[in-house]
Amino acid sequence: MEQKYSKGDIVYVLIRNPHVQDVANVQQAAIVQHPEQPNKLALFSHENYYPLSNDFAIFSTEAAAELAYEEAFVMDDGEKDG
């Protein structure tokens, strides 16, 4: 991961629906100390901890996350892909 995060940072992530893979949305998350690994940070969203990894599209602003969402999931005619 190229960007460094600090405990307490608020970030925005694209989260896919685990039951419907072509459905995703932008969610706010916090960077927190990992509860099981005190020397590591984690994403905290919706009462769940996620390890920081390249598996997540993490953005520092909601606008950047929304733009990435639009590029990935909205077709040129304005309809959602899928």
N, C-alpha and C positions, 0 to 999 in steps of 0.2 A: 504494500500500500504506500503510495507516494505521499499523501497528505498526512500530517500529524494532527492528532486530536488531543484535547485536554479534558479531564474530568469536568463535567458541568456544561460542556458545549451542547448546544441544541443543533441538531442536523435534520435533514429530510431524506427519506429513503423511498425507493420504489419497492413496494411489497406486492408480491403475487398472491392471489387467492390459491391456497394449496389444493382446493377441490376443482377449480376451473383455471387452468394454466394461462388462458388468454385474457384473464381479468387481473388487473393490477390497479393500484392507486398510490398516491403520495401520502406518506405518513410522517408525522413529526416523531423524532426519537431523541433521546438524551444519551450522551456519552457518560458512562458511569464506571466505577471500579467494579470489576468482575467479582461476583459474590463468592465464587469458589477458587478463584486465582487472584489473590490480592495484588500481584504485581502486573496484572493485565487490565486493559479497559474493555468494555463491552457496550453494545447498543442496548438501550432499554426502551421498549415500546410495547404498549398493551399488556403490561404486567409480565413481560417475558424478556429474558436476557439473550442476546445473540453475540457471538464472538465477532470482533472486528476482523473482517477478511475481504478479499477481493470479490467474494460472492455477492456482496451488497453494493448497489449503486448508491453512494452516499454523497449528499450535496450540502453545501453550507447555507444555501438559501432555498426558500420554497419556490421562488421563481425559476431557479436553475433546475430544480427537480421537476417542476411542471413542464418546462421546455423539453427535458429529456423524455418525460412521459408522452408528450405530444409527438415527438419524433419517433418513438418506439411503438406507440399504440393507436395513433390516430392517422387514418388514411388521408390522402390529399383532398378528398371531398368532404372532410370533416367527420366522417363516420369512424367509429371504433373498429379496429382490426379484429377479426375473429368472429 
